[in-house]
């Protein structure tokens, strides 16, 4: 195992020389925000945080740390849920918050060039103003950085129709561990020129290089949308209805599954109303979008017909933009509300869409077997179920030592159904111990060889994914 070096005063002086004293943080009282992300309640303090302003500064920092064997953790907005931005070994955190510029929006070629510290929603709004659309919309879109979205191949509700972050990245500028600067591909819609390093970088969680510039593909903005909230007596019926919607030939942009407790927690956190009928066991939040409102109404009628075949109790139609925002606020706040009200662990399970009812029932059966409560919600349209395991009154011993057995059983179910252990949150620090559940050792060994090719000294984001 690599022996890393602690940061000395000499190292600190070098960081100040490169980035300026105002952008180097070493006092522990000011490091707390960089010791955590949104993953549970984990805390790992870095020794130093730097905030570089350009690619050249990052190149110099990495070349130096590579030579001195100082571990480096790249960090975006810190909204991750798998511990990817946690500096497990201390060392240096390179915070990308000053890389916050939209460099260009090419309306002719439907492309944009951005820095990785641009906030997702800010970028979305900038391209919408030009009639263009960047669909990936994670729940944290109001604060998460595009660079972090690439690092985890983030999705969001509209990944159902439009795909994940991976589907919109054309090219990127990266800095390797030794300070070398390269581009991973070309700014073209087609690419068949050797290995696709762009796609290798997406989802690599800062373990291979640091992203400093991104070329993104855009599409035309759909100007109209309709939103439905469908309620069911049972989660089983709601999950089965999802596959039915697509089998009937519909193509919604969103199809979200929510247990009532999820909406109730959001309602309390946000202090906005939500009345749940105790007879309701699950909800589907369904959106259709496009440019022809007549066609959208027709599609909603077809979806409603399908929902009736699966015993839907009620379908609410969001009449105004305010009502749409109301439902979306409730949906996007479930993760935050769950964490606010309880100690919890969130598993990012994903299976083929038609297997969602089986996965849901197995999660509940495992919870009953081990004696814990879960709140489930997620992107039902693409089989991505977020499983929130609540600590409630469980003992510390069970929570810290026995719960992994239950989580392993959930992941074994995912594998059996043809799925895997993360659809969009990544592996990071907290899920790496479960990688052998879904990957043979040969595959993990190949990842290690790729890591060694990019980062022979292992300085970039150590102890993540498989290490």
N, C-alpha and C positions, 0 to 999 in steps of 0.2 A: 504493500500500500504506500502511496506517495507520501513523503515527508514534506510538509509545507512549512514555510517560515513565517514567524510573526513579523508584524510591521514595526520597523524601527523609526527613530527620529530622522535618520537619513532618508528612508523611504518617504516619510511624510513631507520632508523638505522638497523631494523630487515632485511629489504630487502637487504641491503648492506652486512649484515652478511651472508646471504644465498647465494647470487649471486656474491658478490664482487663488489667493488666500480666502476670498469670499465664497469659493465653491469647493472647499475642502472642509469636511466636518469630522472632528475626532473626539470632541467632548461627549462623554457617554450620555449626559442629560439630553443631548440633541440627537442621539442616535436611535431613540426608541421607535420612532415612526418607521425606521428602516430595518427594525428587528422583527417585524411582523408583516403578514399580509392578511387576507381574509380567511385564512385556513384555521379553523378551530381557535384555540387560544395559544398557539405556539409562539415562542420568542427565542430568537437567536441573534445576538448583537454582533454587528460588524465591528471591526477595529477602526475603520475609516470609511467615510462616504465621499465620493467625488462626483461632481456634476460637470462633465465636459460639455463643450459648446460645439464641437465639430469632429469630423471623422479623423482628422490629423491628431487631435488630442487623444482620442481613444486608441489610435494606433500606437502612439508613444506609451500610453499607460499599459497596454497589453504586452508590448515588447519588453517593457521593464519588468512587469510582474512575471512574465514567462521566464525571464532570466533569473529572477530572484526567488522563484517558486512560491509566489504569493497567490493564494486562492482568490478568484474574482467572481462575484455574483452580479450579473446584469439585472437591472430592475426597471420596470415600467411604472405603472400607477399603483402597483401593490394590491390589485383587486383579485388576484388568483385564489383558487380554492384547493390547490394541491400542494402548496408550499414551495412552488417553483422559484419564488423570489427570496426565500429565506437563506441568509448566509450561514449555513450550517457550521462551517469551520471558521467563522469570523472573517478575517481577511478584508479585502476591499470590495465595497459595493460601488458599482458604476451606475449612477442614477441618470436616466435618460430624459428627465423632465425638460431640459433646455432644447432638446431636439423636437420642437413643437411647431414647425412650419409646414404649411401646405405650399410646396414649391411651385406647382403648376397644375392646372386642370385643362386638358386638351379636349376641347369639345368636338373636334373633327375626328379624332381617333378613339374617343371614349376612353381616355386614360387619364390618370393623375399621378403625380410624383409627390410623395410626402416623406416627412421625417417620422421616425417611429414613436416620438412623444406626442403626436397629434391625438387628441381625444376622439374616440370613435364617433360620437354624436355630432361633434363640431364638424368633422369631415362630412358626415352624412348631410348636414344642413347646407354646407358649402356647395356640394354638388347638386343638391335638389334645386338650389337657386338658379342653376344653369340647365334645369330640366333633365338631370342625370341622376343615377341611383347607385348607391353602394349598399347592398342588402344586408351583409352580416351585422346582426344587432344583439349582442349579448345583453343579459339583464343589467350589467354594469356599464352600458354604453355611454352613460352620462359622465363617466369618470375614467374608464379604462382606456389605455393607449393602444394604438394600432400595432405597435411593435409587440406588445404583449399578446394581442390577438393572433399575430403570426406565430409567436412562440408556442401557443397552445392550439393552433388551428381552431380558433373559437367559432362557435356556430350562432345559436340564438333561435328564436321562434321561426324566423323566415328562412332558415336553412332548409326547411321542408320543400319549398318551391325553388329557391334560388341557390342553394348550396352553402357551404361554409366558407370561411376566410380563404381556405386553400384554393377555391375556385376563382378567386379574383386577384391573385398575385401573379404578375408577369415576370418580375425580375426584382432583384434587390442588390444593394451594395452592402458588403459585410466586411468586418475586420476579423481576421483569424487570430488565434492565440499568440502567434509570434509577431503580430502587428501588421502582417501583410493585408492589403486591401484588394478585394476582387469584386466583380459582379458575378452573380450566379447564373445568369441566363441572358435573355434578350427581351426587348420591349415589343414582342410580337405575340399574336394570338396563337400561333403554332410554334412548337419548339421540338426539334428532333435532332439535336446536335450533341451527341454524347450523353453521359449521365445527367439527369435533371437535378442539379444541385439546389435549384429553387425549392422544389418540393421536398428535398431532403432537409432543408433548413426549417421549413414550416412544421411546427410541432416538435422541434428539437429542444425547446425550453432553455435556450441560452447555453447549451452544453457544447456546441460546436463552433460558434462564432457570435459576434455581436452585430446586429442589424443596424445600419446607419442611414439607409435610404431605401424607399420602397416604390416600385412602379405597380400601380393597381389598375385593373380593368373595371370599367363602369358599364352600366346598361341604361336604357331609357327608363325614366321615372313613371311608374303607374299612378295616374292622377286620382283614381277613385278606389274606394274600398268599402266593404261592408263587414260588420262584425256581429257574430252570434254567440250567445252563451247558452249551451244546452245542458240540461240537468238530467241525471239518471238515478234510479233507485240503487243501482249497484255499480261498483267500479268495473266489474267484469263486463257488464253491458256496455259501458262507455268505451272500454278498451276494444271490445269487439266491433263497435260502431266505426272506429277509426279505419280499420281495413275495409269495411263496407263502403265508406265514403269514396275511397279510391277505386274500389272494384266497380263502383257505379259510373266511373269515368270522370269524376270531379278532380279538380287540381287546386285545392285551397292553398293560400300562401302561408297560413298558420293553422295548426291543429294541436292545441295544448290540452293536456290532461291535468286536472287539479283535484285533489281530495278537499272536501269542505274545510277541514281544519287549516289548510294552507291559506285559503281566502280569509278565514276568521282571524288568523294571526296577523295577516296584512292589514285587515280592517282595524284591529286594535292598535297596531304600530302607527298607522297613518292617520288614525282617528277619522276615518271616512266610513260611511255606512255599507254594510253588507248583511242582508238577511238570509240566513240559511234555513231551509225547511229540514227538520230532523229526519225526514224520510229520504232525503237525497244522499246518495253515497259517493257521487263523483260528478264533475263538470268537464265539459269540453268547450274551450274557447276557440272559435273557428272564424277565420278571416278569409275573404276572397278579395282579390285586387285586379285592376286592369284599367282600361280607359273608356269602356262602354258600360254605363250603369245598367242599361237594359239587360245586357248579358250577365252582369253580376247578380241582378235580382233573379234571373232565371236559374243561375247556378245555385243560389241560396235555396230556391224552391226545390231543386233536385236534391240538395243536401238534406233539407228538412224531411223530404220523403224517405230518404235512406235512414235518417235518425229514427223515424217512426217505426221502421221495421225492427229496430233494436230496443224498442220500448222507452223512448225518450219521454220524460215527464213534462218538460216545458222547454221552450226555446224563446229566449229573450233577444230582441233585435235592438241593437244600439242605434237610437234614432239620430243622435247628434254627435258632434266631435267631442263634446264634454262627456257624454256617456261612454264613448270609446276610450277616452283617456282614463275615465274612472276604472273601467275593467282592466286596462293595461297597467295602471298603477298598482292595483291589487295583485295582478299576476307577477309583475317584475319585482315586487317587494317581498315575495314569499321567503326567499333565502335569507334576506336580512332579518325578516320578522322571526323566523325560526331561531336564528342565532341569538336574537335579542331576548327571547323568552326562555331559552334552555341551552344547556350544553349539548352539543350534537356533533355527529359525524355525517358528512354528506357523501354518498356514493353516486358516481356518474355512470350508471349502467346503461348499456345500449344493446339491443337485439334487433333482428329483422322485425319489421313493423307488425306482421301478423302474429308474432310470438309474444307481443306485449301482454295479453291477458295471462299467459302462462307465467311470465316473469313476475307480474304483479302478485298473483296468487302465491307464488313461491316465496316472495319477499315477506308477505304477511304470515305464511306458515313458519318461516324461519324465525321471525320475530316472536311468534307465539311459543315456539320451541325453546327459545333462549330467554324469553321474558322481557322483551323490550318493545317499545312503541315506535312506529314509523309514520312519517308524513311523506307521501309521495306526490310528485308533480313532475311536469317536464314536457318534452317535445314529442308527444305521442305519434305525430305524423311520421317521424323518422325513427321511432322505436327507442328514443332516448329518455329514460326514466330516472329522475333524481330522487334518490332514496335518502331521506333524512332520518337517521337513527337518533332517538332522543334519550338522553341519560336519565331524566326523571329521578327516581329514587334508587337507581342501580348503584351498587357499591363501587368504590374506586378500584378495588381488586378486579372485579369483573370487567369494568370499563377499560382498564389498562392492560389486562392480561387474557381475558376470555373472549372478549368481543370479536377479536380477529378470527376466531373459529367460525362465527356466524357470518362475518363478511366474506370469508373464504367460500362458504357454502353458497352465498348469493352470487359470487363471481363464477363459481363452478357451474351454476345454473345458466349464467350468461353464456359461458363457453359452450355448454351442451346445446343451447339454442342457436348457436352460430354467431353469438355476439362477443362483446369484449368488456373490459373493466372501465373504459373511459371513452365517452363520445365527444367531449369538448373541453373538459376541465384539465386534461393532461394527467401525467403521472407524478411529476415533481418529487417531493420528499415523502409524502404520507402514503402514496400508493405503490411505491417501488417494490415493497416486500411482497406484493401480490402479483407481480409480473410473471413469476413462474407458473401461476395458475392458468394463464392463457397463452404463454409462449414457451416452447421447448428451449433447452439450454443452447442448442445450436443457434437459434435465432438471437438469443441474448449475447452469445459470443460474437456474432456478426456485428451487432451494435457496438460491442466493445472495440472491435477492430476499426470500425468507422470513426469512433471517438478518438482512437489513437492516431489515426491518419490526420485528423483535423487539429488535435490538441494532445501531442505526445506527452507533455508534462502534466496533463490533467488539471490545469488551473481553472478551466471555465466551468462554473457552477457545479462543483464536485458534490457527490452524494445525492445526485438526482437521477431519476428515471430507472436506472438499473444498477448504478454503482453502489 
